[in-house]
Amino acid sequence: MRKTTPRWFGLIFAAMALATAHAALAETVGGRPVVSLAPLVEAASPAVVNIRVSQTVNRSNPFGDDAFRRFFGIPDVPGGTREVASAGSGVIVDAERGYILTNHHVVADADEIQIFLIDGKALDAEIVGSDPATDIAVIKVEANGLTDMPIGNSEDARVGDFVIAIGNPFGLGHTVTSGIISALGRTGISRDGYEDFIQTDASINPGNSGGALVNMNGELIGINSAIISRSGGNVGIGFAVPTEIARSIMSQILDFGEIRRGLLGVGIQTIDAEMAKALETNVERGALITNIVPQSAAEEAGLEVGDIIVEVNQKKVDDASELRNTIGLLRSGDEITIKYVRDKKTRSTKARLGQVQPQQLTGADIHPGLSGAVFAAASTSSESGIEVAEVAPGSPAAQRGLRPGDVITAVNRTLVRNLQDLASIAENNRILFLLVQRGDRSLMLQIR
């Protein structure tokens, strides 16, 4: 008995062929067309690079602390350092200038970065800028004849759209997988980050990080970033940072040399039905303002404690997390329109966002003599000044006497209240005199 192919099966493939500008009828079998993604893959793959990162890490002493070794008569075994290598992926988005998008976690703490083109050619790369909060980084190579990938509009993506993922899983080299967009606007994947992930069932594995999520027009719509897996391998749940976010972060890095994240200046809490009843409001979803920072964008816009923000730039806000992500993915100086509810009346106002200040600074970014230290705002409200959060053993900062927990209250006889004060004073002085509070005593350290 002759088997026949169901008519609907042929219609699905015909629809796929019509919907994909780059997918072509590669051949026919028995007079029936067979759809192939090969033309799309061949056009997109040269823009995807494999990344090899080398970094030096401290080798821990296997015999523990000094007291343990002395007690058992074990000789000193130097910890030292060792070089480790890791693999990832990246996407060339500007062939003329050599700019490549990848993940922050792929290139973080890198000593050396090499990229490999699809033809196997190796090129040295350097970090232009990186943002851990969105897991996006921009690196750069100097080369001619590169191929870039057009950046698509991720806001046009729909659940059910066909996509392909291209990357370097497990260091194997260029690998292509396919699937669909499973969900949009995923959050809660990263505890501290700003998120609006595209979820896909296209296979994403370790090493795919930083690679391309590509639509059927051959456009980049996401940077593959994370997976959910108990085994470490693909289970059909992968996440990509949408190009809406990646493009914004890249433009800030290229325009300012840093991320200038927007700040509204409010304390917020998610409102639910129970809270809405207690507040005698008809709004059951939104972000309730619980605090307003003086002289902030929120105060200047006329917002008040008790207002419930329900929309920003015509985008619905259902909870505090959505408001945090929406504002945090905008840049400082952006003017936004906020819709909020006060006294059961819906109102609107405009606000010009301020700038989120860095929570930490590395010593190397402040002064060569402070290399190896990490500085943060004082951890207790009773202290003013800058706290030394970390000091690497043997580093210039350690050699000059800094210790974790020290609080710097003045530099060159000038009081320091925040990280910006410290950086500003250090920028114009080769020699620094730090007034340090260590426990219940004060001391002065000279930094050259």
Buried (B, 14 or more C-beta within 10 A) or exposed (E): EEEEEEEEEEEEBEEBBEEBEBBBEEEEEEEEBEBBBEBBBEBBBBBBBBBBBEBEEEEEBEEEEEEEBEEEEEEEEEEEEEEEEBBBBBBBBBBEEBBBBBBBBBBBEBEBBBBBBBEEEEBEBEBBBBBBBBBBBBBBBEBEEBBBBEBBEBEEBEEEBBBBBBBBBEEEBBBBBBBBBBEBEBBEBBEEBBBBBBBBBBBBBBBBBBBBBBBBBBBBBBBBBBBEBEEEEBBBBBBBBBBBBBBBBBEBBBEEEEBBBBBBBBEBBBBEEEBBEEBEBEBBBBBBBEEBBEEBBBBBBBBEEBBBBBBBEEEEBBBBBBBBBBBBBBBBEBEBBBBBBBEEEEEEBEBEBBBBEBEEBBBBBBBEBBBBBBBBBBEEEEEBBBBBBBBBEEBBBBEBBBEEEBBBBBBBEEEBEBBEBBBBBBEEEEEBEBBBBBEEEEEEBEBE
